[in-house]
Amino acid sequence: MADPRESSEPLVPLEPLADEPVDLPLLASELVFDGRIWDVRRDTVEFGGAPLVREYVDHPGAVAVMALDDDDRVFLIRQYRHPVRTREWEIPAGLLDVNGEDPLATAKRELAEEGDLVASEWAVLVDVRTSPGGSDEAIRIYLARGLSPADEVFEREDEEADLEMRWASLDECVDAVLARRVQNSSLVFGALAASASRARGWQGLGAADAPWPGRPVPRGRPTTP
């Protein structure tokens, strides 16, 4: 069999590597479980000329913040996560559970509430879909620099009342990720993306207000007060 790499036919230039949005005909959509924070939905779509049924977690989306100081140290928090029975090291993060709220505004609020910090420089580091086979959750991870203490210290409740704070170098975070000692998705994606971006001179960062086409579409959940 001929090796396609040795073909005399001219090679067709490949398009840039990118996901392809697909809008299949929606035949039916049913709310299977109405949860306090997120729901489970059952959709029937037309795929290949036949009905295809899929159930998934209907998620409002979230933001997370890689906050770096002038010494390339990352601000980390550790808190209890009940589904995995673990106190995980994480970066500040929060749900987009206020309909219509700008994600950058949510990121600034989470950094202030969970880290008592504000930042003068914001950029989009990476966009992630955490589990596209079973959830429409998407997380936008911001890079925040130019850090200073917030004017207000927020009172923390529930899991956040036990919150532990720590600064760690970006290299230490990458080492912990690669050694599998930390597994929180936002920290994993954020640390690896920040390390790669730093190696490229911070080229390729997105504007803080860059469009986010992958953000989950609200499906009727009421606005949180």
C-alpha positions as CSV (number, residue, x, y, z in Angstrom):
1,M,0.0,0.0,0.0
2,A,1.3,3.4,-1.0
3,D,2.4,5.7,1.8
4,P,0.3,8.8,1.6
5,R,3.2,10.9,2.7
6,E,5.0,9.9,-0.5
7,S,2.1,10.9,-2.8
8,S,2.9,13.2,-5.8
9,E,-0.5,14.8,-5.4
10,P,-0.3,18.3,-3.9
11,L,-1.2,18.5,-0.3
12,V,-4.3,20.4,0.6
13,P,-3.5,22.9,3.4
14,L,-5.3,21.9,6.6
15,E,-7.5,24.4,8.4
16,P,-6.4,25.6,11.8
17,L,-7.2,23.0,14.5
18,A,-10.6,24.1,15.9
19,D,-13.8,22.6,17.2
20,E,-16.8,22.7,14.9
21,P,-20.2,23.9,16.3
22,V,-23.1,21.7,15.1
23,D,-26.7,22.7,15.4
24,L,-28.8,19.5,15.1
25,P,-32.6,19.6,14.8
26,L,-34.0,19.5,18.3
27,L,-37.0,17.1,18.3
28,A,-37.7,17.3,22.1
29,S,-36.2,18.5,25.3
30,E,-37.3,17.4,28.8
31,L,-36.2,18.5,32.3
32,V,-35.5,15.2,34.0
33,F,-34.2,16.6,37.3
34,D,-34.6,20.1,38.7
35,G,-31.6,20.7,41.0
36,R,-30.7,23.5,43.3
37,I,-27.6,24.4,41.3
38,W,-27.8,22.5,38.1
39,D,-30.3,20.3,36.3
40,V,-30.4,17.0,34.3
41,R,-32.0,17.3,30.8
42,R,-33.0,14.8,28.2
43,D,-32.8,16.0,24.6
44,T,-33.9,14.2,21.4
45,V,-32.1,15.4,18.3
46,E,-32.1,14.2,14.7
47,F,-28.7,12.7,13.9
48,G,-28.1,10.9,10.6
49,G,-31.8,10.8,9.8
50,A,-32.8,9.1,13.1
51,P,-33.7,10.3,16.6
52,L,-30.8,10.4,19.1
53,V,-31.6,10.7,22.8
54,R,-29.0,12.0,25.2
55,E,-29.2,13.0,28.9
56,Y,-26.7,15.5,30.4
57,V,-26.1,17.9,33.2
58,D,-27.5,21.3,32.2
59,H,-24.9,23.6,33.8
60,P,-24.8,27.4,34.0
61,G,-21.1,27.6,33.3
62,A,-18.3,28.9,35.5
63,V,-15.2,31.1,35.6
64,A,-11.9,30.6,37.4
65,V,-8.9,32.9,38.0
66,M,-5.2,32.1,37.8
67,A,-3.9,35.0,39.9
68,L,-0.2,35.6,39.5
69,D,1.9,38.0,41.6
70,D,5.0,39.7,40.4
71,D,7.1,36.7,41.3
72,D,5.0,34.3,39.2
73,R,3.4,32.8,42.3
74,V,-0.2,31.5,42.0
75,F,-2.8,32.2,44.6
76,L,-4.4,28.9,45.7
77,I,-7.2,27.9,48.0
78,R,-8.0,24.5,49.5
79,Q,-11.6,23.6,50.4
80,Y,-13.7,20.4,50.9
81,R,-15.4,19.0,47.8
82,H,-18.1,16.5,48.9
83,P,-18.6,14.5,45.6
84,V,-15.0,13.4,45.7
85,R,-14.6,13.5,49.5
86,T,-11.4,15.6,49.1
87,R,-10.0,18.9,50.3
88,E,-8.7,20.1,46.9
89,W,-6.2,22.8,46.0
90,E,-7.9,25.0,43.6
91,I,-7.9,28.5,42.1
92,P,-10.7,30.9,42.8
93,A,-13.8,30.0,40.8
94,G,-17.5,30.5,40.7
95,L,-20.7,29.7,38.8
96,L,-22.3,31.9,36.3
97,D,-25.6,31.5,38.1
98,V,-26.8,35.1,37.6
99,N,-28.4,35.2,34.2
100,G,-26.9,37.7,31.9
101,E,-23.9,38.5,34.2
102,D,-20.7,39.4,32.4
103,P,-18.2,36.5,33.1
104,L,-15.4,39.0,33.8
105,A,-17.5,40.6,36.5
106,T,-18.0,37.2,38.1
107,A,-14.3,36.4,38.0
108,K,-13.5,39.7,39.7
109,R,-16.1,39.0,42.4
110,E,-14.8,35.5,43.0
111,L,-11.2,36.7,43.3
112,A,-12.3,39.3,45.9
113,E,-14.6,36.9,47.8
114,E,-12.3,33.9,47.9
115,G,-8.9,35.6,47.9
116,D,-9.4,39.1,49.3
117,L,-7.6,40.3,46.2
118,V,-8.2,42.7,43.2
119,A,-6.3,42.8,40.0
120,S,-5.5,45.6,37.6
121,E,-4.7,43.3,34.6
122,W,-7.1,40.7,33.2
123,A,-6.8,38.4,30.2
124,V,-8.5,35.2,29.0
125,L,-6.1,32.3,29.5
126,V,-8.1,29.3,28.3
127,D,-11.6,28.1,27.7
128,V,-12.5,24.6,28.8
129,R,-15.4,22.2,28.5
130,T,-14.9,19.9,31.4
131,S,-17.0,16.8,30.4
132,P,-18.7,17.3,27.0
133,G,-19.9,13.7,26.9
134,G,-22.2,14.2,29.9
135,S,-22.4,18.0,30.7
136,D,-22.6,21.3,28.8
137,E,-20.4,22.9,31.6
138,A,-17.8,25.3,30.2
139,I,-15.2,27.2,32.3
140,R,-13.5,30.4,31.2
141,I,-10.1,30.7,33.1
142,Y,-8.8,34.2,33.4
143,L,-5.2,35.3,34.1
144,A,-5.2,38.1,36.7
145,R,-2.1,40.1,37.4
146,G,-1.3,43.4,39.1
147,L,-2.6,42.1,42.4
148,S,-3.4,44.1,45.5
149,P,-5.5,43.5,48.7
150,A,-9.2,44.1,48.3
151,D,-10.8,46.9,50.3
152,E,-13.3,44.5,51.8
153,V,-12.8,41.1,53.5
154,F,-15.8,38.8,52.8
155,E,-17.5,36.6,55.4
156,R,-17.3,32.9,54.2
157,E,-19.9,30.2,54.8
158,D,-20.3,26.4,54.4
159,E,-17.2,24.8,52.7
160,E,-15.6,28.3,52.3
161,A,-15.6,28.8,56.0
162,D,-12.9,26.2,56.2
163,L,-11.0,27.6,53.3
164,E,-7.1,27.5,53.4
165,M,-5.0,29.9,51.4
166,R,-1.5,29.5,49.9
167,W,0.9,31.0,47.4
168,A,2.9,28.6,45.2
169,S,5.2,29.2,42.3
170,L,3.8,28.5,38.9
171,D,6.5,25.8,38.4
172,E,5.5,24.1,41.7
173,C,1.9,24.0,40.5
174,V,3.0,22.4,37.2
175,D,5.1,19.9,39.0
176,A,2.2,19.0,41.3
177,V,-0.1,18.6,38.2
178,L,2.3,16.3,36.4
179,A,2.9,14.3,39.5
180,R,-0.9,13.9,39.9
181,R,-0.8,15.3,43.4
182,V,-3.5,17.9,42.5
183,Q,-6.4,17.1,40.2
184,N,-8.8,20.0,40.3
185,S,-9.6,20.7,36.6
186,S,-9.4,24.5,36.8
187,L,-6.0,24.3,38.5
188,V,-4.7,21.7,36.1
189,F,-5.8,23.5,33.0
190,G,-4.8,26.9,34.3
191,A,-1.4,25.9,35.5
192,L,-0.5,24.1,32.2
193,A,-1.9,26.9,30.1
194,A,-0.2,29.6,32.1
195,S,3.2,27.8,31.9
196,A,2.9,27.4,28.2
197,S,1.8,31.0,27.7
198,R,4.7,32.2,29.8
199,A,7.2,30.2,27.7
200,R,5.8,32.1,24.7
201,G,6.2,35.5,26.3
202,W,2.5,35.6,27.2
203,Q,1.6,35.7,23.5
204,G,-1.8,34.5,22.6
205,L,-3.7,35.7,25.6
206,G,-7.3,36.7,24.9
207,A,-8.7,40.1,25.7
208,A,-10.6,40.1,29.0
209,D,-13.8,40.8,27.1
210,A,-13.2,38.3,24.3
211,P,-16.3,36.6,22.9
212,W,-17.1,33.3,24.5
213,P,-19.1,31.2,21.9
214,G,-18.8,28.1,24.1
215,R,-20.6,29.5,27.1
216,P,-23.6,27.4,28.0
217,V,-26.9,28.8,26.8
218,P,-29.4,29.5,29.7
219,R,-32.4,27.1,29.5
220,G,-35.0,28.8,31.6
221,R,-33.3,28.8,35.1
222,P,-34.5,31.9,37.0
223,T,-32.1,34.7,37.8
224,T,-30.4,34.3,41.2
225,P,-31.1,37.3,43.5
